[in-house]
Amino acid sequence: MIYLYAIVDGPGAARPPLRELAYGDVVAVYREMASVPDATVESLRHQEGVLERLMDQHEVLPLRFGSTVADEDELLHLLATRHDEFAVSLARVRGRVEMGVRANAHNGRRAAPTGREYLARKLERKRVAAAVHAELAELAHVSSMQVTSDPGPGFAASYLVDRDRVADFRRRFDSVRGSRSDFEMVCTGPWPPFSFATAEEAS
C-alpha cells in the first residue's frame, strides 16, 4: 500500500523512507506501508513535520491524513488524470503559505437575560468578526472564515499569504488584536496551504 503525503512541484523532495513519483512537472511524495496508521497525536505530528519539511524547498499541496492508493501504477494513473488540476493548484499557492487566526469573545458563555438580547449579542459578534476578518484579508490572496459557537462564540479563519508578507500579516494581526478587547485572538502559521489546496485524498 502507498501512503500519500503531498503533491509537490518538482523532484528532489523525498528523503528515505519517503519516495517520489513524477508525472511531468507534478510529483507525489509517498511512503510504502502495510496499513494506514492510527490517527494518534504522534502520527498527526509526524505528518505535519513531513509537510513542513517539504514546504521548505517546494510548493506543496498537502493530502489529508490517511490518503492511500494500492500501488505505483494506481498512483501514476492518479497523477496523469489530475495533472492539470494539480498544476493549477500548485501555481495558485506558489510563494504563499497559510496563516490561521482564531478568536473567541470574552464572556462568551454568559447567559443573556432575554432572547432578544441574546440575538443582539450574536449579531454584534458576527459583525465584529466580519470586520476583523476584512482587515486581515486585505493582506491575503484568498481567505475563508467560519463563525463558531463552541467552546465559545468567535470565528476561525485562514489566509493565503505571500511568504515575504508573513511579517506584515503578523503586524496587522497584532494591531487588530490590540484594538479588539472584546475578543481573545491567536495567530498561527505559516503552514502548508491546507485550506487552499484542491488535492483531496486518493482513497
C-alpha positions in Angstrom: 0.0 0.0 0.0 1.2 3.5 -0.8 0.6 6.2 1.8 0.5 9.7 0.2 1.7 12.8 1.9 1.6 15.6 -0.7 1.8 16.7 -4.3 4.8 19.0 -4.9 6.1 21.0 -7.9 9.3 19.1 -8.7 11.7 16.2 -7.9 14.2 16.1 -5.1 11.7 16.5 -2.2 11.8 13.0 -0.8 14.4 11.6 1.6 14.3 7.9 2.8 12.0 6.3 3.8 9.9 8.7 1.7 9.8 8.2 -2.1 8.5 10.2 -5.0 6.9 9.5 -8.4 6.6 12.2 -11.1 4.3 12.8 -14.0 5.6 15.7 -16.0 6.3 18.5 -13.5 4.0 17.2 -10.8 5.4 14.9 -8.1 3.8 12.7 -5.5 5.6 12.2 -2.2 4.7 8.9 -0.5 5.8 6.0 1.6 5.1 2.3 1.3 3.2 1.0 4.4 1.5 -2.2 5.4 -1.5 -0.3 6.8 -2.8 3.2 7.5 -1.5 4.5 10.8 -4.0 5.3 13.5 -4.8 9.0 13.8 -2.9 9.5 17.0 -1.3 12.7 18.1 2.1 11.3 17.3 1.0 10.2 13.8 -0.6 13.6 13.1 2.5 15.4 14.3 4.7 13.2 12.1 2.6 14.1 9.0 2.7 17.7 9.9 6.5 17.6 10.2 6.9 15.9 6.8 4.8 18.6 5.2 6.7 21.4 6.8 10.0 19.9 5.7 8.7 19.6 2.1 7.4 23.2 2.3 11.0 24.5 3.0 12.0 23.8 -0.6 8.9 23.1 -2.6 5.4 24.3 -3.3 3.1 21.8 -1.5 -0.4 20.5 -1.9 -1.0 18.7 1.4 -3.1 15.5 1.2 -5.4 14.5 4.1 -4.2 12.1 6.7 -4.9 8.6 5.6 -4.7 9.2 1.8 -3.7 6.0 0.0 -3.5 4.2 -3.3 -2.9 0.5 -3.9 0.4 0.7 -5.8 2.6 2.8 -8.1 0.5 2.0 -11.2 -2.5 3.5 -9.5 -0.5 6.5 -8.3 0.8 7.1 -11.8 -2.8 7.0 -13.1 -3.9 9.5 -10.4 -1.1 11.9 -11.4 -1.8 11.5 -15.1 -5.6 12.1 -14.8 -5.3 15.0 -12.4 -2.1 16.5 -13.6 -3.6 19.8 -14.9 -5.7 20.2 -11.7 -2.6 19.7 -9.5 -0.5 22.1 -11.7 -3.1 24.9 -11.4 -3.4 24.4 -7.7 0.4 24.5 -7.3 0.6 27.7 -9.3 -2.1 29.2 -7.0 -0.1 28.5 -3.8 3.3 29.3 -5.3 5.3 31.5 -3.0 2.5 31.5 -0.5 1.7 30.0 2.9 -1.4 29.6 5.1 -1.9 31.7 8.2 -4.6 30.9 10.7 -6.5 33.1 13.1 -8.9 32.0 15.9 -10.9 34.4 18.0 -13.2 33.9 20.9 -15.4 36.5 22.5 -14.7 37.3 26.1 -17.5 36.3 28.5 -19.0 34.3 25.6 -20.7 31.8 27.9 -22.5 34.4 30.0 -26.2 33.8 29.5 -28.2 36.7 28.1 -31.1 37.9 30.3 -33.6 37.7 27.3 -33.8 36.1 24.0 -33.8 39.5 22.3 -30.5 40.4 24.0 -29.0 37.1 23.1 -29.8 37.6 19.4 -28.5 41.1 19.6 -25.2 39.9 21.0 -24.9 37.2 18.4 -25.4 39.6 15.6 -22.9 42.0 17.1 -20.3 39.3 17.3 -20.9 38.3 13.7 -20.5 42.0 12.7 -17.2 42.3 14.7 -15.9 39.0 13.3 -16.6 40.2 9.7 -14.9 43.5 10.4 -11.8 41.8 11.9 -11.7 39.3 9.0 -11.9 42.0 6.4 -8.9 43.9 7.9 -6.7 40.7 7.8 -8.0 39.6 4.4 -6.6 42.7 2.8 -3.1 41.1 3.1 -4.2 37.7 1.7 -4.8 36.5 -1.9 -7.6 34.2 -0.7 -9.2 33.8 2.7 -12.0 31.9 4.4 -13.9 32.4 7.7 -16.3 30.4 9.8 -18.2 31.9 12.7 -18.0 29.5 15.7 -20.1 28.8 18.8 -18.2 26.2 20.6 -16.4 26.3 23.0 -17.4 30.0 22.8 -18.6 32.5 20.3 -16.0 33.7 17.9 -14.5 32.7 14.5 -11.8 30.7 12.8 -10.2 32.0 9.6 -7.5 31.0 7.1 -5.5 33.3 4.9 -3.3 32.5 1.9 -0.4 35.0 2.3 2.8 35.6 0.3 5.8 34.2 2.2 7.5 37.6 2.2 4.5 39.2 3.7 4.1 36.9 6.7 5.7 39.6 9.0 3.3 42.2 7.6 0.4 39.9 8.3 1.6 39.3 11.9 1.9 43.1 12.4 -1.6 43.6 11.1 -2.9 40.9 13.3 -1.2 42.5 16.4 -2.7 45.8 15.5 -6.2 44.3 15.1 -5.9 42.3 18.3 -4.9 45.4 20.2 -8.0 47.2 19.1 -10.4 44.4 19.9 -10.6 44.0 23.7 -13.8 42.0 23.2 -12.0 39.1 21.5 -9.2 36.9 22.6 -7.2 36.2 19.4 -4.5 33.8 18.3 -2.5 33.7 15.1 -0.8 30.5 13.9 1.5 29.6 11.0 3.0 29.7 8.5 1.5 26.4 7.5 1.3 24.4 4.3 -1.8 25.6 2.4 -4.3 23.0 3.7 -7.3 25.3 3.3 -6.4 26.3 -0.3 -5.2 23.1 -1.9 -7.8 21.3 -4.1 -5.9 18.0 -3.8 -8.1 15.5 -2.0 -7.4 12.1 -0.5 -6.9 9.4 -3.0 -9.0 6.9 -1.1 
